[in-house]
Amino acid sequence: MTGVAQPTPEQVRAAADVLKSAIDDHLAAVEARQGESDPAVFAAYDALAAAAEAYDELLYDAYDEVTPFEVPGSTEETEYEGPTNPEAVTVLIRRDYAIKDLITLVDHARRADAEAGDAEPPASPRDTGADSASSAVAVLFDVYDPDEIAQRAEELGLEPGDSTLWVSAIEPTEPGEWLDAPFDDADPRSIIYRFETSTAYEDDLEALERDLH
């Protein structure tokens, strides 16, 4: 690194200690989380990502060495180009699920549909029309809100996959204006806040913990 002072071993060690502490803080926040969108978890996540990136950079500058993980984040380095004081914001959420247990999924859909109608559960899932994955999912999302399904996914026969949340600046809209195509105007340059979860990131953090202990 010509013309730039290299970090000292003490600085690298200090960054490693900060990273270890950030891992502990993140785990504590997750263990004490209050709902899926707990701001304490988001804050701990951001602190962990910042600590990991700082350690990675210092390690490379001091020893020309890299870590076996990547800091979770957007796949594109897109800077925010929206207004400083937006007049409105929109929240876009995507959650993926694998159909883990079709029998459990259909059974829950049948019972949820019966309970919503204040009736006895039908003798067969076919009595509600919830005899396929698509119809069962439709029933469940009609009865439960998306956050409840996210919290009960495994119980319902679903396996959570990747998820992402975007909070973006937008222009104020008229009621019903965008409902026919709600995601067409998503612009990464207008994102104010973004949060992802993925098993790929969990694998990275597990590798980091193994290396630091």
Contacts in CASP RR format, 6 or more apart in sequence:
PFRMAT RR
TARGET T0000
AUTHOR 0000-0000-0000
METHOD contacts of the structure
MODEL  1
MTGVAQPTPEQVRAAADVLKSAIDDHLAAVEARQGESDPAVFAAYDALAA
AAEAYDELLYDAYDEVTPFEVPGSTEETEYEGPTNPEAVTVLIRRDYAIK
DLITLVDHARRADAEAGDAEPPASPRDTGADSASSAVAVLFDVYDPDEIA
QRAEELGLEPGDSTLWVSAIEPTEPGEWLDAPFDDADPRSIIYRFETSTA
YEDDLEALERDLH
1 61 0 8 1.000
4 61 0 8 1.000
6 61 0 8 1.000
6 62 0 8 1.000
7 58 0 8 1.000
7 61 0 8 1.000
7 62 0 8 1.000
8 62 0 8 1.000
9 62 0 8 1.000
11 58 0 8 1.000
11 62 0 8 1.000
12 55 0 8 1.000
12 58 0 8 1.000
12 59 0 8 1.000
12 62 0 8 1.000
12 63 0 8 1.000
15 51 0 8 1.000
15 54 0 8 1.000
15 55 0 8 1.000
15 58 0 8 1.000
15 59 0 8 1.000
16 55 0 8 1.000
16 212 0 8 1.000
18 51 0 8 1.000
18 54 0 8 1.000
18 55 0 8 1.000
19 48 0 8 1.000
19 51 0 8 1.000
19 52 0 8 1.000
19 54 0 8 1.000
19 55 0 8 1.000
19 208 0 8 1.000
19 212 0 8 1.000
20 212 0 8 1.000
21 51 0 8 1.000
22 44 0 8 1.000
22 47 0 8 1.000
22 48 0 8 1.000
22 50 0 8 1.000
22 51 0 8 1.000
22 52 0 8 1.000
23 48 0 8 1.000
23 205 0 8 1.000
23 208 0 8 1.000
23 209 0 8 1.000
23 212 0 8 1.000
25 44 0 8 1.000
25 47 0 8 1.000
25 48 0 8 1.000
26 41 0 8 1.000
26 44 0 8 1.000
26 45 0 8 1.000
26 47 0 8 1.000
26 48 0 8 1.000
28 44 0 8 1.000
29 38 0 8 1.000
29 40 0 8 1.000
29 41 0 8 1.000
29 43 0 8 1.000
29 44 0 8 1.000
30 41 0 8 1.000
30 44 0 8 1.000
32 40 0 8 1.000
33 40 0 8 1.000
33 41 0 8 1.000
34 40 0 8 1.000
35 147 0 8 1.000
35 151 0 8 1.000
36 147 0 8 1.000
36 150 0 8 1.000
36 151 0 8 1.000
37 147 0 8 1.000
37 165 0 8 1.000
42 195 0 8 1.000
45 195 0 8 1.000
48 205 0 8 1.000
49 71 0 8 1.000
49 72 0 8 1.000
49 73 0 8 1.000
52 67 0 8 1.000
52 69 0 8 1.000
52 71 0 8 1.000
52 208 0 8 1.000
53 71 0 8 1.000
55 67 0 8 1.000
56 66 0 8 1.000
56 67 0 8 1.000
56 71 0 8 1.000
59 65 0 8 1.000
59 66 0 8 1.000
59 67 0 8 1.000
60 66 0 8 1.000
67 208 0 8 1.000
67 211 0 8 1.000
68 207 0 8 1.000
68 208 0 8 1.000
68 211 0 8 1.000
69 204 0 8 1.000
69 205 0 8 1.000
69 207 0 8 1.000
69 208 0 8 1.000
70 204 0 8 1.000
72 196 0 8 1.000
72 198 0 8 1.000
72 201 0 8 1.000
72 204 0 8 1.000
73 194 0 8 1.000
73 196 0 8 1.000
74 188 0 8 1.000
74 194 0 8 1.000
74 196 0 8 1.000
76 188 0 8 1.000
78 188 0 8 1.000
78 189 0 8 1.000
78 191 0 8 1.000
79 189 0 8 1.000
80 189 0 8 1.000
80 190 0 8 1.000
80 191 0 8 1.000
80 192 0 8 1.000
81 189 0 8 1.000
81 190 0 8 1.000
82 169 0 8 1.000
82 189 0 8 1.000
82 190 0 8 1.000
83 169 0 8 1.000
86 169 0 8 1.000
86 170 0 8 1.000
86 192 0 8 1.000
87 171 0 8 1.000
87 172 0 8 1.000
88 169 0 8 1.000
88 170 0 8 1.000
88 171 0 8 1.000
88 172 0 8 1.000
88 173 0 8 1.000
89 167 0 8 1.000
89 168 0 8 1.000
89 169 0 8 1.000
89 170 0 8 1.000
89 192 0 8 1.000
90 167 0 8 1.000
90 168 0 8 1.000
90 170 0 8 1.000
91 165 0 8 1.000
91 166 0 8 1.000
91 167 0 8 1.000
92 165 0 8 1.000
92 166 0 8 1.000
92 168 0 8 1.000
92 183 0 8 1.000
92 186 0 8 1.000
93 146 0 8 1.000
93 163 0 8 1.000
93 164 0 8 1.000
93 165 0 8 1.000
93 166 0 8 1.000
94 163 0 8 1.000
94 164 0 8 1.000
95 146 0 8 1.000
95 150 0 8 1.000
95 160 0 8 1.000
95 161 0 8 1.000
95 163 0 8 1.000
96 160 0 8 1.000
96 161 0 8 1.000
96 162 0 8 1.000
96 163 0 8 1.000
97 153 0 8 1.000
97 158 0 8 1.000
97 159 0 8 1.000
97 160 0 8 1.000
97 161 0 8 1.000
98 158 0 8 1.000
98 159 0 8 1.000
98 161 0 8 1.000
99 105 0 8 1.000
99 133 0 8 1.000
99 157 0 8 1.000
99 158 0 8 1.000
99 159 0 8 1.000
100 154 0 8 1.000
100 157 0 8 1.000
100 158 0 8 1.000
100 159 0 8 1.000
101 157 0 8 1.000
102 133 0 8 1.000
102 136 0 8 1.000
102 157 0 8 1.000
104 156 0 8 1.000
104 157 0 8 1.000
105 133 0 8 1.000
105 136 0 8 1.000
105 137 0 8 1.000
105 140 0 8 1.000
105 156 0 8 1.000
105 157 0 8 1.000
105 158 0 8 1.000
106 125 0 8 1.000
106 130 0 8 1.000
106 131 0 8 1.000
106 132 0 8 1.000
106 133 0 8 1.000
106 136 0 8 1.000
107 125 0 8 1.000
108 136 0 8 1.000
108 140 0 8 1.000
108 155 0 8 1.000
108 156 0 8 1.000
108 157 0 8 1.000
109 125 0 8 1.000
109 128 0 8 1.000
109 130 0 8 1.000
109 135 0 8 1.000
109 136 0 8 1.000
109 137 0 8 1.000
109 139 0 8 1.000
109 140 0 8 1.000
110 121 0 8 1.000
110 122 0 8 1.000
110 124 0 8 1.000
110 125 0 8 1.000
110 127 0 8 1.000
110 128 0 8 1.000
110 130 0 8 1.000
110 136 0 8 1.000
110 139 0 8 1.000
111 121 0 8 1.000
112 139 0 8 1.000
112 140 0 8 1.000
112 143 0 8 1.000
112 144 0 8 1.000
113 128 0 8 1.000
113 130 0 8 1.000
113 139 0 8 1.000
113 143 0 8 1.000
114 120 0 8 1.000
114 121 0 8 1.000
114 122 0 8 1.000
114 128 0 8 1.000
115 121 0 8 1.000
115 143 0 8 1.000
116 142 0 8 1.000
116 143 0 8 1.000
122 128 0 8 1.000
124 131 0 8 1.000
125 131 0 8 1.000
125 136 0 8 1.000
128 139 0 8 1.000
129 135 0 8 1.000
129 139 0 8 1.000
130 136 0 8 1.000
130 138 0 8 1.000
130 139 0 8 1.000
140 149 0 8 1.000
140 156 0 8 1.000
141 149 0 8 1.000
144 152 0 8 1.000
149 156 0 8 1.000
149 158 0 8 1.000
150 160 0 8 1.000
150 163 0 8 1.000
153 159 0 8 1.000
153 160 0 8 1.000
154 160 0 8 1.000
161 198 0 8 1.000
161 199 0 8 1.000
162 196 0 8 1.000
162 197 0 8 1.000
162 198 0 8 1.000
162 199 0 8 1.000
162 200 0 8 1.000
163 196 0 8 1.000
163 197 0 8 1.000
163 198 0 8 1.000
164 194 0 8 1.000
164 195 0 8 1.000
164 196 0 8 1.000
164 197 0 8 1.000
165 193 0 8 1.000
165 194 0 8 1.000
165 195 0 8 1.000
165 196 0 8 1.000
166 186 0 8 1.000
166 191 0 8 1.000
166 193 0 8 1.000
166 194 0 8 1.000
167 191 0 8 1.000
167 192 0 8 1.000
167 193 0 8 1.000
167 194 0 8 1.000
168 186 0 8 1.000
168 187 0 8 1.000
168 190 0 8 1.000
168 191 0 8 1.000
168 192 0 8 1.000
169 190 0 8 1.000
169 192 0 8 1.000
170 185 0 8 1.000
170 190 0 8 1.000
178 184 0 8 1.000
178 185 0 8 1.000
END
